[in-house]
Amino acid sequence: ARRIQEKASHVGFDWKKIDPVWDKIHEEIGELKDAVAGGDKEFIKDELGDVFFSLVNLGRFLDVSSEDALRMTISKFENRFAKVEVELKTSGSSIENSTLEEMDKIWNDIKKGE
């Protein structure tokens, strides 16, 4: 996605400042919300793709690799989730026997401790 955006930018099809990038992200999220409300899976998929594409463009403007950022977040999620599992096991419980509220509290405690 970034390479395509860079090619478009090279021929002048690009914003000069970041504010319109933010506006586009908000616009696309609004369209995704409308698609979800409508319930058409293909339309939802199309709009979700537009949100991703817009976020990659934001990454380009910020000079941050969206792919690297996503990989980092996946790793962070996996590590925190494993810690939630350990904490539940230590307290004599498990993921299957816990509520979302219980897991979320542990998650937030882990996040604060990082």
Sequence and secondary structure as in RCSB ss.txt:
>XXXX:A:sequence
ARRIQEKASHVGFDWKKIDPVWDKIHEEIGELKDAVAGGDKEFIKDELGDVFFSLVNLGRFLDVSSEDALRMTIS
KFENRFAKVEVELKTSGSSIENSTLEEMDKIWNDIKKGE
>XXXX:A:secstr
 HHHHHHHHHTT S SSSHHHHHHHHHHHHHHHHHHHHT HHHHHHHHHHHHHHHHHHHHHTT  HHHHHHHHHH
HHHHHHHHHHHHHHHTT  STTS HHHHHHHHHHHHHH 
